Amino acid sequence: MAVVAIGACYVDTILTTPHYPGEDEKLRASTLTRQRGGNCPNTLEVLQQLTQHVPSYQEPLLKLVAVLPAKSSVASEQIRSGLEPRVRLSHCIYREQFSEPASSYIINSQSTGSRTIVNYHELPDMTVDEFSHIADELDPQTTLFHFEGRDPDVTLGCIQYIRKKFPHAQVSVEVEKPGRPGLEKLAEEADVVFYSKGWAQHSGYTSAEECLRKRSKLTRKATLLCCTWGQDGADAFEPGTGTLAHVGAYSAEDFRVVDTIGAGDTFIAGMLYGITCKARDWDLSTKLGFANRLAGIKVSQEGFSGLD
Ligand code: FRU
């Protein structure tokens, strides 16, 4: 079992504030944290914890394909040391002319639990050509390729290459960014699709179920569609059998929203674990319940540690 995740890697600078600041306001943060972020790296960080005790998932079967600054830059070294050896970064693309990573500046508001992200990067994105060279070197046994839906044309080209080169592998895609044109085209090519609430709402859907039922008519190849909906939990739909599963938001007795950064990435890790870890042989509701609970636990703590 091997999972390759393809997406951007960020360094997150997180300010926790008592409330979200108004424009032109001055506000003192209670903490400042700097940590590696990015949807796919976050997902792999969680997935490596979940899989560390599964014998068929022995290292280094989790791989990240991301664009990073120069190989010897401080940022690249920190990113590698934070993920390796359980996640292999040897297929990352280093832009030697750059020393700064992609950066996110995040306001984590304690009063609402919202995380407002402003990001910036100068690193040129991966091209289809670069990806196909990488794919040529990947293990032919790769079980699943997970793509963060970024530049739709590039991601589409990469998926098409994977379909030719790895006809038995599954392809999953995250459709997260609201209003980014072309992401729906990626969903049409994938086996598994993860929709975010933000994308679904922006596309006019008022619930996870509505999003999944309506999108399933357009995603002919997909065997599984998922959609998270914040306080309303998450849904998953298998178009082949017509099975819809729903789970309410996770809540424990002393549950408190602490840090929602990467909650969606954690949910995806839980689902990918359920999908690829055949040893578990879970049905749809069990996979969904597991992923939802994992994301809920993540929200109640800072960062991603101790989620196994
Ligand atoms: C959370 C996250 C952050 C990163 C940002 C990128 O989902 O991956 O870690 O800075 O989103 O969009």
Boltz pocket constraint, residues with backbone or C-beta under 6 A from the ligand:
constraints:
  - pocket:
      binder: B
      contacts: [[A, 10], [A, 11], [A, 12], [A, 36], [A, 37], [A, 38], [A, 39], [A, 40], [A, 42], [A, 103], [A, 104], [A, 117], [A, 119], [A, 261], [A, 262], [A, 263], [A, 264], [A, 265]]
      max_distance: 6.0
